[in-house]
Amino acid sequence: MAKKVSWHDQVLPAINSLKSEIRTLQIKPGPPDSPLRCKFHVSTLDDLDFPYEALSYAWGNDNPNTYEDIFFGDNNVGVTPSLADALRRLRLPDQPRHVWADALCINQTDNLEKSLQVSMMGRIYNKCRQGAIWLGSLGDIAESDAQAALDTLSWIAGDQNPPPWLDDEQKRIAAAAALKTVLNVSWWSRIWTVQEAILPPTATIYWGPCELPWAVLDKASESFFNDKAPAIHHEFWDNGCLLNLQGSLRGLGASREEELFQLLWRWRFRSATDPRDKVYGVLGFRQDVSLPSVKMCNYEVDVRTLYHTVTIDLIDRSTDLQPLIGRGGEGTDIPGLASWAVDWSGVKDEARRSRCNFWDHHHWWHWGGFEADRGMFGVGEGLRVEDNNTALRICGLKLSRVALVEEIAAGEDIAGEGSVASIFRSYGNRWGKLLSRYHQQFPDKLSDGGFTAFLGLITGSLSPDGSDDEDNPNEWVNKMVRSQAIFITEDEHVGLGPQNVQPGQELWIIGGCRVPVILNALPKASDEESDPSLTFHSECFVYGVMKGEAVEGREEEVIEILLR
């Protein structure tokens, strides 16, 4: 009887990661239903004469107590059904096949080896003969419908003639449903599969018994709106599968050129078993994507420390506080994570996620011409970090406190587009109530200037002198106003911030940030603590302060604060 052992026991041959050695799995030939028999082969990434394929698949196991055996001589190892299915699909009937599969080829119980090997994954996928992308078994999908779905993509890409069944409505419906199914499998939601799709020189998709070159999929996604694209039947548009495919493929394409900060945000909500992989899975994309303080994957470092380090490095790289922007007041599920540190894993509860669009906020950060902190010491001369990398010492000027916030019903739909006039028709009653409440609470403060500020905020004209009148106020309305809430401070500042802004929060200008921010004051830890401590909530947009007007003439009021 074969003896069951752990992967790091008798089965795994020793490797020297410092010499670029890796293990590959030789899948021995056999008939489809026979047990999987394999052996390991040790090679170096510098040995270009040894061809192997790099497997990409979703690790998930719906039943953690279910495993399938793979035999290594007299020993057998239990693996997830997903991995077993992938290896069985790749097995050839008459010759061995060499595959690199991370779950088997890396000793998952040895953190040092895991750190070194995961750091090499970019090279592993880049140097493979091809990527083998396993999307899983067909499940309830008929093989003919699955093949029809892939044939549709080949036809759209221009690689084959129109399939003969296209005139059959029922066949089109079934093929469209199959295509939607394959584009929703868990592979598309995993963080590691991003680089596993981008880096190999070529790749093939395997879905049950069906297969398709990745290049055909990529070509099809770029052909949907091409002048030469065939007339695609409505069934493939109605269920959204083609647009989802195009979005996924364009995101992957953009990742070949984007900077690290954008990459981290683009794939932030992809799944990872280990939240540290939200960083490590992105650092391997390209050789030029790196951080000075995160030289390699290190699973001895806890996630809180890692996220602090990454955010600090990103601030140092950008020489401003841009990495704090775009979160929309979203909190964190990580205990002890500083408020300024980006939680790359994201909160699990979708109801707590920001309704703001990160990309829109960064568009206006770069192109809005804002310089609210003009005249203040920023972070370009070096970020000052204290208390074991948990506090940022920065300059700040307190402007006021939030008095009232626009009331938005829970779950209210903010989607859609329209003109400035249309949003007044939709939200005018709500805004009127906000102004009425403010007038009741502060009867002597709501001046004509307050109404001017209110209108300017909605149309994107945030400077009293009109120097930044928005060229396209409809764009400002649709991308910034709809997803946020208007607030009014105790001294009549009118601003736009996340919908979770609360009365009592403080409005500040901080050095290194082009836009104002909402902060939360913390109680003093001791009488000896002289500089105020605050936590970061979000950026905001406030009429009359976006060009440095609030700082001018008040430079002596600027103080040092600790952002925790």
C-alpha positions as MATLAB code, in Angstrom:
seq = 'MAKKVSWHDQVLPAINSLKSEIRTLQIKPGPPDSPLRCKFHVSTLDDLDFPYEALSYAWGNDNPNTYEDIFFGDNNVGVTPSLADALRRLRLPDQPRHVWADALCINQTDNLEKSLQVSMMGRIYNKCRQGAIWLGSLGDIAESDAQAALDTLSWIAGDQNPPPWLDDEQKRIAAAAALKTVLNVSWWSRIWTVQEAILPPTATIYWGPCELPWAVLDKASESFFNDKAPAIHHEFWDNGCLLNLQGSLRGLGASREEELFQLLWRWRFRSATDPRDKVYGVLGFRQDVSLPSVKMCNYEVDVRTLYHTVTIDLIDRSTDLQPLIGRGGEGTDIPGLASWAVDWSGVKDEARRSRCNFWDHHHWWHWGGFEADRGMFGVGEGLRVEDNNTALRICGLKLSRVALVEEIAAGEDIAGEGSVASIFRSYGNRWGKLLSRYHQQFPDKLSDGGFTAFLGLITGSLSPDGSDDEDNPNEWVNKMVRSQAIFITEDEHVGLGPQNVQPGQELWIIGGCRVPVILNALPKASDEESDPSLTFHSECFVYGVMKGEAVEGREEEVIEILLR';
ca = [
       0.000    0.000    0.000;
       1.261    3.460   -0.882;
       2.307    5.579    2.083;
       0.636    9.005    2.371;
       3.169   11.711    3.227;
       3.210   15.499    3.428;
       4.578   17.380    0.423;
       7.636   18.531    2.291;
       8.538   15.041    3.493;
       9.892   12.349    1.165;
       8.317   13.616   -2.050;
       9.892   17.042   -2.618;
      13.498   17.090   -3.862;
      15.695   19.821   -2.413;
      16.199   23.007   -4.431;
      18.391   26.083   -4.105;
      16.235   29.111   -4.852;
      19.282   31.388   -4.711;
      20.549   29.559   -7.804;
      17.180   30.027   -9.548;
      16.297   26.368   -9.137;
      12.685   25.277   -9.413;
      10.817   21.990   -9.317;
       8.657   20.991  -12.235;
       6.136   18.216  -12.278;
       6.449   15.440  -14.825;
       2.960   14.096  -15.496;
       3.385   10.525  -16.644;
       1.257    9.427  -19.615;
      -1.881    7.421  -19.041;
      -5.500    6.892  -20.058;
      -8.039    9.549  -18.970;
      -9.507    7.720  -15.973;
      -6.320    6.213  -14.561;
      -4.667    7.523  -11.348;
      -2.335   10.485  -11.738;
       1.307    9.438  -11.504;
       4.021   12.066  -11.402;
       7.579   12.765  -10.417;
       9.511   15.943   -9.749;
      12.302   17.301  -11.873;
      14.725   19.973  -10.618;
      15.972   22.530  -13.113;
      17.163   26.110  -13.167;
      15.489   29.050  -14.822;
      18.794   29.723  -16.518;
      18.474   26.365  -18.333;
      16.593   27.472  -21.413;
      16.826   24.002  -22.966;
      14.312   22.556  -20.516;
      10.771   23.327  -21.739;
       7.896   23.346  -19.273;
       4.387   24.732  -19.107;
       3.245   26.961  -16.246;
      -0.173   26.049  -14.900;
      -2.635   28.773  -13.959;
      -5.764   27.762  -12.077;
      -7.969   28.787   -9.157;
      -6.885   27.158   -5.903;
     -10.372   27.160   -4.400;
     -11.805   24.038   -2.803;
     -15.535   24.180   -2.055;
     -15.119   21.200    0.275;
     -11.858   21.543    2.239;
     -12.135   17.904    3.347;
     -12.139   16.616   -0.234;
      -8.814   15.743   -1.815;
      -7.632   13.541   -4.632;
      -4.448   11.502   -4.613;
      -1.483   11.965   -6.902;
       1.081    9.176   -6.811;
       4.823    9.761   -6.593;
       6.303    6.293   -6.732;
       5.191    4.561   -3.529;
       3.910    7.779   -1.970;
       0.639    9.577   -2.544;
      -0.202   13.228   -1.941;
      -3.664   14.716   -1.551;
      -4.459   17.725   -3.746;
      -7.600   19.761   -4.357;
     -10.008   18.464   -7.005;
      -9.334   21.615   -9.050;
      -5.614   20.846   -9.296;
      -6.228   17.147   -9.936;
      -8.671   17.988  -12.742;
      -6.162   20.385  -14.290;
      -3.334   17.842  -14.256;
      -5.625   15.136  -15.595;
      -6.690   17.439  -18.445;
      -3.078   18.199  -19.336;
      -1.938   14.573  -19.155;
      -1.027   13.095  -22.528;
      -1.813    9.483  -23.462;
       1.578    8.578  -24.888;
       4.308   10.875  -23.516;
       5.170   12.762  -20.332;
       4.325   16.430  -19.921;
       6.323   18.846  -17.767;
       4.284   21.378  -15.797;
       5.022   23.925  -13.083;
       2.167   24.116  -10.544;
       2.728   26.354   -7.535;
       0.739   24.317   -4.993;
       2.924   21.256   -5.609;
       6.215   22.682   -6.833;
       6.614   25.098   -3.905;
       6.875   23.770   -0.363;
       3.874   25.598    1.070;
       4.900   24.788    4.658;
       8.339   26.414    4.380;
       7.903   30.195    4.558;
      11.484   30.894    3.468;
      11.241   28.719    0.375;
       7.762   30.042   -0.315;
       8.998   33.637   -0.117;
      11.917   32.968   -2.458;
       9.954   30.910   -4.972;
       6.965   33.263   -5.063;
       9.401   36.107   -5.714;
      10.573   34.122   -8.751;
       7.095   33.539  -10.165;
       7.394   36.379  -12.645;
      10.438   34.690  -14.169;
       8.814   31.256  -13.943;
       5.836   32.333  -16.043;
       7.924   34.493  -18.337;
      10.338   31.681  -19.197;
       7.829   28.862  -19.625;
       7.105   27.355  -23.032;
       3.461   28.293  -22.644;
       0.907   29.089  -19.981;
      -1.741   26.442  -19.388;
      -4.867   28.175  -18.081;
      -7.322   25.763  -16.484;
     -10.799   27.267  -16.151;
     -12.323   24.149  -14.643;
     -14.691   21.402  -15.699;
     -17.853   22.080  -17.692;
     -20.225   21.255  -14.852;
     -23.774   21.352  -16.198;
     -22.725   22.855  -19.542;
     -23.013   20.473  -22.503;
     -19.720   19.997  -24.329;
     -21.342   21.039  -27.611;
     -22.508   24.326  -26.053;
     -19.084   24.972  -24.504;
     -17.395   24.383  -27.839;
     -19.948   26.624  -29.535;
     -19.102   29.415  -27.080;
     -15.393   29.168  -27.890;
     -16.126   28.875  -31.621;
     -18.052   32.137  -31.339;
     -14.938   33.857  -29.999;
     -12.817   32.398  -32.806;
     -15.350   33.692  -35.333;
     -15.415   37.180  -33.767;
     -11.609   37.209  -33.784;
     -11.655   36.390  -37.506;
      -9.923   33.047  -37.074;
     -12.721   30.925  -38.523;
     -15.841   31.165  -40.670;
     -19.255   31.733  -39.070;
     -20.282   28.586  -37.190;
     -23.058   26.724  -39.062;
     -25.366   26.806  -36.042;
     -25.547   30.635  -35.865;
     -28.943   30.609  -37.591;
     -30.364   28.444  -34.788;
     -31.744   30.740  -32.077;
     -31.799   28.046  -29.385;
     -28.201   27.146  -30.144;
     -27.201   30.809  -29.885;
     -28.955   31.130  -26.531;
     -27.160   28.039  -25.219;
     -23.778   29.204  -26.549;
     -24.240   32.671  -25.020;
     -25.147   31.118  -21.658;
     -22.072   28.882  -21.831;
     -19.874   31.867  -22.654;
     -21.243   33.786  -19.678;
     -20.568   30.777  -17.453;
     -16.924   30.411  -18.457;
     -16.315   34.139  -18.029;
     -17.638   33.955  -14.460;
     -15.534   31.059  -13.167;
     -13.332   31.807  -10.161;
     -10.146   31.979  -12.250;
     -11.150   35.459  -13.397;
     -11.369   36.722   -9.813;
      -8.000   35.555   -8.427;
      -5.083   37.965   -7.948;
      -2.344   35.574   -9.065;
      -4.020   34.730  -12.365;
      -3.416   38.284  -13.581;
       0.334   37.866  -13.999;
      -0.151   34.231  -14.975;
      -2.141   35.417  -17.993;
       0.130   38.334  -18.902;
       3.646   36.931  -18.562;
       3.847   33.672  -20.573;
       5.014   34.071  -24.189;
       1.864   32.242  -25.260;
      -0.995   30.565  -23.459;
      -3.859   28.154  -24.015;
      -7.192   28.118  -22.208;
      -8.522   24.706  -21.167;
     -12.172   24.408  -20.210;
     -13.180   20.815  -19.690;
     -12.300   19.016  -22.946;
     -12.388   22.297  -24.917;
      -9.474   24.631  -25.520;
      -8.718   27.992  -27.102;
      -5.499   29.967  -27.614;
      -5.374   32.990  -25.321;
      -4.369   35.104  -28.323;
      -7.738   34.348  -29.942;
      -9.561   35.458  -26.801;
      -7.525   38.653  -26.714;
      -8.114   39.324  -30.398;
     -11.851   38.745  -30.047;
     -12.116   41.206  -27.160;
     -10.528   43.908  -29.310;
     -12.807   43.160  -32.274;
     -16.256   43.736  -30.770;
     -16.484   47.362  -31.904;
     -14.091   47.099  -34.824;
     -15.332   48.263  -38.221;
     -14.523   44.818  -39.589;
     -16.212   42.933  -36.752;
     -18.986   40.548  -37.800;
     -22.582   41.270  -36.874;
     -22.768   39.631  -33.460;
     -26.200   38.334  -32.517;
     -28.023   40.013  -29.646;
     -27.964   36.904  -27.430;
     -24.242   37.496  -26.839;
     -24.850   41.126  -25.876;
     -27.983   40.694  -23.794;
     -26.329   38.778  -20.943;
     -23.336   41.133  -20.767;
     -20.716   38.443  -21.366;
     -18.921   40.213  -24.225;
     -18.612   43.517  -22.379;
     -17.352   41.681  -19.283;
     -14.758   39.913  -21.405;
     -13.630   43.148  -22.996;
     -13.332   44.828  -19.602;
     -11.237   41.990  -18.193;
      -8.929   41.803  -21.189;
      -8.454   45.560  -21.395;
      -7.563   45.602  -17.713;
      -4.953   42.924  -18.319;
      -3.607   44.854  -21.293;
      -3.368   48.078  -19.300;
      -1.383   46.225  -16.641;
       1.504   45.869  -19.060;
       2.139   49.616  -18.852;
       0.625   50.958  -15.636;
       2.569   52.184  -12.633;
       2.558   50.114   -9.465;
       0.057   52.279   -7.596;
      -2.454   51.929  -10.432;
      -1.817   48.186  -10.645;
      -2.452   47.702   -6.948;
      -5.737   49.571   -7.224;
      -6.880   47.925  -10.448;
      -6.644   44.426   -8.972;
      -7.446   45.312   -5.360;
     -10.656   43.317   -5.231;
      -9.296   40.193   -6.875;
      -9.362   37.295   -4.427;
      -6.364   35.964   -2.526;
      -6.177   33.313    0.171;
      -3.479   35.380    1.893;
      -4.102   39.179    1.990;
      -0.368   39.780    1.598;
      -0.675   38.371   -1.906;
      -2.654   41.471   -2.890;
       0.802   43.084   -2.923;
       3.066   40.156   -3.768;
       0.814   39.065   -6.639;
       1.238   42.472   -8.282;
       4.944   43.054   -7.628;
       5.786   40.185   -9.975;
       4.099   41.724  -13.026;
       7.168   43.383  -14.497;
      10.806   43.922  -13.590;
      10.206   47.681  -13.378;
       7.417   47.200  -10.829;
       9.143   47.247   -7.461;
       9.315   48.952   -4.081;
      12.520   49.884   -2.237;
      11.329   48.424    1.087;
       9.705   45.285   -0.342;
      12.562   43.594   -2.157;
      10.882   40.197   -2.277;
       7.890   38.285   -1.005;
       8.270   37.717    2.709;
       5.619   35.660    4.473;
       7.270   36.302    7.834;
       6.002   39.910    7.641;
       2.454   40.408    8.917;
      -0.132   42.030    6.651;
      -0.440   45.206    8.749;
       3.295   45.894    8.586;
       3.362   45.119    4.866;
       0.512   47.502    4.037;
       2.129   50.263    6.120;
       5.430   49.753    4.312;
       3.863   49.724    0.853;
       1.900   52.932    1.468;
       4.987   54.712    2.823;
       7.029   53.651   -0.210;
       4.286   54.854   -2.555;
       4.122   58.238   -0.805;
       7.898   58.589   -1.043;
       7.764   57.681   -4.736;
       4.995   60.141   -5.593;
       6.478   62.850   -3.291;
       2.945   63.731   -2.198;
      -0.049   62.167   -0.482;
      -1.659   60.909   -3.666;
      -1.721   57.283   -2.359;
      -4.273   58.351    0.261;
      -6.718   59.526   -2.386;
      -9.652   57.636   -3.881;
     -10.777   55.422   -0.994;
     -13.929   57.388   -0.314;
     -13.946   56.987    3.460;
     -13.714   53.225    3.258;
     -12.501   51.602    6.456;
     -10.567   48.403    6.992;
     -11.018   44.917    8.394;
      -7.362   44.668    9.446;
      -6.862   45.266   13.193;
      -4.357   48.009   13.953;
      -3.985   49.243   10.372;
      -3.237   52.964   10.328;
      -5.985   55.111    8.805;
      -3.613   56.493    6.158;
      -2.413   53.059    5.024;
      -4.201   51.582    2.035;
      -5.957   48.311    2.827;
      -5.161   46.495   -0.401;
      -7.438   43.620    0.564;
     -10.519   45.858    0.782;
     -13.376   45.497    3.227;
     -15.361   42.288    2.836;
     -18.790   43.821    3.400;
     -19.840   45.444    0.129;
     -22.211   47.751    2.004;
     -19.146   49.341    3.638;
     -17.256   49.792    0.401;
     -16.863   53.236   -1.068;
     -19.320   54.366   -3.712;
     -16.690   56.736   -5.098;
     -14.773   55.830   -8.226;
     -11.033   55.679   -7.599;
     -10.154   56.454  -11.220;
     -12.377   59.546  -11.358;
     -10.851   60.953   -8.184;
      -7.353   60.457   -9.502;
      -8.292   62.056  -12.795;
      -9.213   65.255  -10.963;
      -6.191   64.958   -8.666;
      -3.956   65.124  -11.723;
      -5.961   67.347  -14.047;
      -8.134   69.503  -11.796;
      -5.423   72.099  -11.232;
      -5.961   71.875   -7.478;
      -3.327   73.115   -5.011;
      -5.170   73.523   -1.732;
      -1.905   73.113    0.215;
      -0.041   75.850   -1.662;
       2.336   77.575    0.723;
       2.605   74.618    3.116;
       5.502   72.251    3.752;
       4.740   68.985    1.971;
       6.292   65.533    1.958;
       8.526   65.946   -1.088;
      11.601   66.525    1.070;
      11.081   63.205    2.814;
       8.180   61.685    4.665;
       8.490   61.792    8.450;
       7.267   58.528    9.944;
       7.049   57.812   13.675;
       5.895   55.217   16.204;
       7.217   52.181   14.375;
       5.837   53.230   10.986;
       2.309   53.797   12.290;
       2.151   57.621   12.335;
       2.885   60.279    9.707;
       4.102   63.664   10.945;
       2.775   66.278    8.544;
       1.798   69.942    8.490;
      -1.856   70.827    8.789;
      -4.271   73.725    8.947;
      -7.668   73.136   10.521;
     -10.450   74.995    8.734;
     -13.660   73.942   10.437;
     -15.917   71.087   11.492;
     -18.665   69.426    9.485;
     -22.062   70.663   10.647;
     -24.546   68.983    8.297;
     -24.413   66.351    5.574;
     -26.826   65.713    2.736;
     -29.209   62.905    3.645;
     -29.129   60.057    1.129;
     -31.385   57.046    1.511;
     -29.610   53.720    2.012;
     -29.312   51.806   -1.232;
     -30.324   54.789   -3.354;
     -29.255   54.312   -6.965;
     -26.534   56.780   -7.936;
     -25.851   55.316  -11.371;
     -26.648   56.971  -14.645;
     -25.682   60.074  -16.504;
     -27.312   63.371  -17.235;
     -26.900   67.098  -17.382;
     -26.541   69.622  -14.592;
     -30.194   70.458  -15.089;
     -31.248   66.822  -14.737;
     -29.386   66.361  -11.464;
     -31.060   69.463  -10.063;
     -34.400   67.937  -10.973;
     -33.411   64.662   -9.302;
     -31.630   65.957   -6.204;
     -32.995   69.492   -5.853;
     -35.488   68.586   -3.139;
     -32.791   66.820   -1.115;
     -30.389   69.735   -1.432;
     -33.131   72.169   -0.495;
     -33.688   70.263    2.739;
     -29.950   70.443    3.491;
     -29.889   74.233    3.066;
     -33.054   74.581    5.133;
     -31.583   72.504    7.961;
     -28.401   74.584    7.916;
     -30.376   77.814    8.026;
     -32.343   76.541   11.023;
     -29.196   75.529   12.880;
     -27.110   78.563   11.892;
     -29.638   81.306   11.040;
     -27.032   84.052   10.790;
     -24.476   82.232    8.647;
     -25.998   81.174    5.328;
     -25.143   84.188    3.170;
     -25.497   84.804   -0.547;
     -21.940   83.546   -0.820;
     -23.103   80.231    0.561;
     -25.558   79.794   -2.301;
     -22.855   80.744   -4.804;
     -20.554   78.151   -3.256;
     -23.317   75.556   -3.428;
     -23.865   76.126   -7.155;
     -20.135   76.204   -7.868;
     -19.610   72.916   -6.078;
     -22.287   71.196   -8.146;
     -20.996   72.510  -11.481;
     -17.303   71.979  -10.717;
     -16.461   75.703  -10.565;
     -14.688   75.677   -7.224;
     -12.879   79.037   -7.309;
     -14.720   82.292   -6.554;
     -12.741   84.102   -9.272;
     -13.932   81.611  -11.908;
     -10.372   80.601  -12.800;
     -11.235   76.917  -12.772;
     -14.673   76.887  -14.376;
     -15.225   73.284  -15.402;
     -15.091   72.845  -19.195;
     -17.526   69.964  -18.960;
     -19.787   70.443  -15.929;
     -21.865   67.432  -16.951;
     -18.799   65.211  -16.524;
     -18.174   66.644  -13.056;
     -21.801   66.052  -12.126;
     -21.879   62.465  -13.350;
     -18.505   61.336  -12.031;
     -18.129   63.306   -8.820;
     -21.429   64.734   -7.582;
     -23.680   61.702   -8.081;
     -21.515   59.355   -6.029;
     -20.844   61.734   -3.129;
     -22.646   63.866   -0.565;
     -22.665   67.616   -0.045;
     -21.719   68.828    3.421;
     -21.648   72.253    5.053;
     -19.247   73.195    7.828;
     -19.860   75.323   10.899;
     -18.241   78.332    9.191;
     -20.224   77.954    5.939;
     -17.714   76.059    3.808;
     -19.603   73.942    1.282;
     -17.928   70.697    0.286;
     -18.334   67.418   -1.521;
     -17.205   64.213    0.165;
     -18.044   60.535    0.618;
     -21.573   59.664    1.637;
     -20.308   58.457    5.020;
     -19.009   61.886    6.113;
     -20.392   62.642    9.581;
     -21.143   65.863   11.477;
     -18.331   66.639   13.898;
     -15.564   65.453   11.593;
     -12.941   68.078   10.856;
     -12.012   69.835    7.624;
      -8.246   70.268    7.162;
      -5.643   71.267    4.618;
      -2.548   69.072    5.005;
       0.858   69.525    3.429;
       1.444   67.261    0.443;
      -2.243   66.934   -0.449;
      -3.655   68.960   -3.338;
      -7.209   68.703   -2.036;
      -8.739   69.244    1.415;
      -9.291   66.275    3.700;
     -11.733   65.078    6.331;
     -10.013   63.966    9.553;
     -11.132   62.551   12.888;
      -9.623   64.026   16.053;
      -8.228   61.555   18.592;
      -8.108   62.220   22.344;
      -4.680   63.003   23.741;
      -2.887   59.925   25.011;
      -1.144   61.983   27.713;
      -0.619   65.549   28.905;
       2.879   65.447   27.429;
       1.502   64.969   23.924;
       1.693   68.400   22.312;
       0.855   67.747   18.667;
      -2.712   66.660   17.910;
      -3.303   63.129   16.651;
      -5.924   62.491   13.992;
      -7.059   59.726   11.690;
      -7.629   60.038    7.964;
     -11.160   59.661    6.643;
     -11.092   60.885    3.043;
     -10.274   63.657    0.653;
     -12.977   66.172   -0.237;
     -13.658   69.069   -2.589;
     -14.536   72.418   -1.049;
     -15.547   75.644   -2.729;
     -13.095   78.488   -2.267;
     -10.107   76.579   -0.880;
      -8.868   74.498   -3.828;
      -6.246   77.029   -4.993;
      -4.581   77.676   -1.652;
      -6.966   80.467   -0.627;
      -7.435   79.012    2.859;
      -3.698   78.935    3.576;
      -2.871   82.395    2.261;
      -2.432   84.793    5.160;
      -2.793   82.013    7.749;
       0.642   80.430    7.450;
       1.319   81.047   11.155;
      -1.683   78.875   12.052;
      -0.178   75.824   10.323;
       0.820   73.209   12.906;
       2.364   69.765   12.942;
      -0.025   66.869   13.389;
       0.317   63.115   13.676;
      -1.806   61.165   11.250;
      -2.417   57.748   12.770;
];
